[in-house]
Amino acid sequence: MVYLGFNWIAFGFTRQRLHVFLATGLQMSENKPDPEEHDIVTHCVPIAEFEQKMLEGTIRDGCTLSAWGLYLLWKARHS
């Protein structure tokens, strides 16, 4: 697991951080959510589809966008 950095979730409003990690070598397995996670749905999408969803505004939350930016910077330096 590689630490990519952190982002302030709502800078100027709260000091809450979002830490971003890159995990590799993972495999899909059966979901076993905790009771409070019962309504979370996960699925895999190709990177091109993920990026298209960001461009279209389907994915627009700042945490996801900034985490993706950190990953792209890391990838550019390690490719």
C-alpha positions as CSV (number, residue, x, y, z in Angstrom):
1,M,0.0,0.0,0.0
2,V,1.3,3.4,-1.0
3,Y,0.4,6.7,0.8
4,L,-0.5,9.2,-1.9
5,G,-1.2,12.2,0.4
6,F,-4.1,13.9,2.0
7,N,-6.7,16.6,1.2
8,W,-8.6,18.9,3.5
9,I,-12.3,17.9,3.2
10,A,-13.6,21.4,3.8
11,F,-10.6,23.7,4.2
12,G,-11.5,26.9,6.2
13,F,-14.5,25.2,7.7
14,T,-13.1,22.1,9.4
15,R,-9.7,20.5,9.9
16,Q,-10.9,17.1,8.8
17,R,-8.5,15.3,6.4
18,L,-9.0,12.7,3.8
19,H,-6.0,10.4,3.5
20,V,-5.5,8.7,0.1
21,F,-3.8,5.4,-0.4
22,L,-3.1,3.2,-3.4
23,A,-3.6,-0.5,-2.8
24,T,-2.4,-3.0,-5.4
25,G,-2.6,-6.8,-5.8
26,L,-6.2,-6.9,-4.6
27,Q,-8.9,-9.4,-5.6
28,M,-12.6,-9.0,-5.6
29,S,-14.4,-11.1,-3.0
30,E,-17.8,-11.4,-1.5
31,N,-19.1,-8.3,0.3
32,K,-19.6,-8.7,4.0
33,P,-20.8,-5.3,5.1
34,D,-21.2,-4.2,8.7
35,P,-24.9,-3.5,9.7
36,E,-24.5,0.2,9.2
37,E,-23.1,-0.4,5.7
38,H,-26.0,-2.5,4.4
39,D,-27.0,0.0,1.7
40,I,-23.6,0.5,0.2
41,V,-23.3,-0.8,-3.3
42,T,-19.9,-1.3,-5.0
43,H,-19.0,-2.1,-8.6
44,C,-16.0,-1.9,-10.9
45,V,-16.0,0.3,-14.0
46,P,-13.2,0.7,-16.6
47,I,-11.0,3.8,-16.0
48,A,-12.3,5.4,-19.2
49,E,-15.9,5.1,-17.9
50,F,-14.9,6.5,-14.5
51,E,-13.2,9.5,-16.1
52,Q,-16.2,10.1,-18.4
53,K,-18.5,10.1,-15.4
54,M,-16.3,12.8,-13.8
55,L,-16.4,14.9,-17.0
56,E,-20.2,14.5,-17.3
57,G,-20.7,15.5,-13.7
58,T,-22.1,12.2,-12.6
59,I,-19.2,11.9,-10.2
60,R,-18.6,15.4,-8.7
61,D,-17.6,15.1,-5.1
62,G,-14.4,16.8,-4.2
63,C,-12.9,13.9,-2.3
64,T,-13.1,11.6,-5.3
65,L,-11.9,14.2,-7.7
66,S,-8.9,15.2,-5.6
67,A,-8.0,11.5,-4.8
68,W,-8.0,10.8,-8.5
69,G,-5.7,13.8,-9.1
70,L,-3.3,12.5,-6.5
71,Y,-3.3,9.1,-8.1
72,L,-2.6,10.6,-11.6
73,L,0.3,12.6,-10.3
74,W,1.8,9.5,-8.6
75,K,1.3,7.4,-11.7
76,A,3.0,10.0,-13.9
77,R,6.1,10.0,-11.7
78,H,6.2,6.2,-11.4
79,S,5.5,5.1,-14.9
